[in-house]
Each structure stands twice: as C-alpha cells, then as structure tokens.
Amino acid sequence: MKKKPKFSDLLLEYYLSSLNQTSAMVSKLAEIQKKYPKEYNKIKDFSENPEKTFDILDKLNSEEKGVILELYLRQNKILRKLIMVFDLDYKEKQKIINEINGLVESISNLEKEKKKGSKK
C-alpha cells in the first residue's frame, strides 16, 4: 500500500513548483524586454492601461483580433479565480486547472500554426 505523502512534503512541492514557474515567467519576460524593448513597452502599456487595447487591436486583421480577444478574456477569467484560489473548493480548483490547460493548448496550437505559416 502506498504511503500518504506528508503535508509538509506536499507544501514544499507546491512552493517549489510555484517559484520555478514564476522564475521561468519572469525570465521569459526579461528576455522579451531585452530583445524587443519597443514591443515590451507596448505590452507594459497594455497591462497598465487596458484602454490601449484598442490601439493594438486597430493594427490587427479581424482573425488576429478575434484570437487575441479570446485569449485575453479567457486569461482574465482564470486570473480572477486564481486571486481567490485558497477559497475555492477542490472541484473549483480542478475546473481552473482544466481552463488553464485549455488556454495553454490554444496558445500552443496558435504557435504551431504560426510556425507552419512562416515556413510557407
């Protein structure tokens, strides 16, 4: 019979996972900032002033607008729930996991399509 993991072991795994993912995210953001400072500032403006969304969207074709808006709305829906993650029950946490995985899959598919399109 498999032994139940200790609470402290699971808690340490949680913090290690969280810190590793946060580090990877900040590292990627730093890379974007270094390699693409102009674009980085646009993203920064976008996050600080959502009204700038329209400036960015005006420069995209209708398909790109749809994709960006869908991803943005799905991400915001998830982020609102993550703020209260400790207050959610087990089933709600599982639902968020599925939503995050769905968003990751959507972004991965977009990335694959973009790579296919650039090879043509």
C-alpha positions in Angstrom: 0.0 0.0 0.0 1.3 3.4 -1.0 2.1 5.7 1.9 0.2 9.0 2.1 2.6 12.0 1.5 3.2 14.3 4.4 1.5 17.6 4.4 4.9 19.4 4.7 6.2 17.5 1.7 3.2 18.5 -0.5 3.5 22.1 0.7 7.2 22.2 -0.2 6.4 20.8 -3.6 3.7 23.5 -4.1 6.1 26.3 -3.2 8.9 24.9 -5.3 6.6 24.5 -8.3 5.2 28.0 -7.9 8.6 29.6 -7.6 10.1 27.6 -10.5 7.2 28.7 -12.7 7.3 32.3 -11.6 11.1 32.4 -12.2 10.6 30.9 -15.7 7.8 33.5 -16.4 9.9 36.5 -15.3 12.9 35.1 -17.2 10.9 35.0 -20.4 9.6 38.5 -19.8 13.1 39.8 -19.2 14.2 38.1 -22.5 11.4 39.8 -24.3 12.3 43.2 -22.7 15.9 42.8 -23.8 15.4 41.6 -27.3 12.2 43.6 -28.2 12.2 46.8 -26.0 9.7 48.6 -28.2 7.2 45.7 -28.2 7.8 45.1 -24.5 6.8 48.7 -23.8 3.6 48.2 -25.7 2.8 45.1 -23.6 3.6 47.0 -20.5 1.3 49.9 -21.6 -1.4 47.4 -22.4 -1.2 45.8 -18.9 -1.2 49.2 -17.2 -3.8 50.8 -19.3 -6.4 48.5 -20.8 -7.8 51.3 -23.0 -4.7 50.9 -25.1 -6.1 47.6 -26.1 -8.0 49.4 -28.9 -4.8 50.9 -30.2 -3.2 47.5 -30.5 -6.4 45.8 -31.9 -6.7 48.5 -34.6 -3.4 47.3 -36.1 -4.5 43.7 -36.4 -6.7 41.9 -39.0 -10.0 40.5 -37.9 -8.8 37.0 -37.4 -5.9 38.2 -35.2 -8.3 40.4 -33.2 -10.6 37.5 -32.5 -7.7 35.3 -31.3 -6.2 38.0 -29.1 -9.5 38.9 -27.6 -10.4 35.3 -26.9 -7.1 34.6 -25.2 -7.3 37.9 -23.2 -10.8 37.2 -22.0 -10.0 33.6 -21.1 -6.9 34.6 -19.2 -8.7 37.3 -17.3 -11.4 34.9 -16.3 -8.7 32.5 -14.9 -6.8 35.2 -13.2 -9.9 36.4 -11.3 -10.3 32.9 -9.9 -6.6 32.5 -9.1 -6.7 35.5 -6.9 -9.1 33.6 -4.6 -7.5 30.1 -5.1 -7.3 29.3 -1.4 -11.1 30.0 -1.0 -12.0 27.6 -3.8 -13.1 24.0 -3.1 -11.4 21.0 -4.7 -13.8 20.8 -7.7 -13.4 24.5 -8.5 -9.6 24.1 -8.4 -9.8 21.2 -10.8 -12.0 23.3 -13.1 -9.4 26.1 -13.1 -6.7 23.5 -14.0 -8.8 22.4 -17.0 -9.3 26.0 -18.0 -5.6 26.8 -17.8 -4.7 23.6 -19.7 -7.2 24.6 -22.4 -5.7 28.0 -22.7 -2.2 26.5 -22.9 -3.4 24.2 -25.6 -4.9 27.1 -27.6 -1.8 29.1 -27.4 0.4 26.1 -28.3 -1.9 25.5 -31.3 -1.5 29.1 -32.4 2.2 28.9 -32.1 2.3 25.7 -34.2 0.1 27.4 -36.9 2.3 30.5 -36.9 5.4 28.3 -37.4 3.7 26.4 -40.2 2.7 29.7 -41.9 6.2 31.1 -41.7 7.7 28.0 -43.4 5.5 28.5 -46.5 
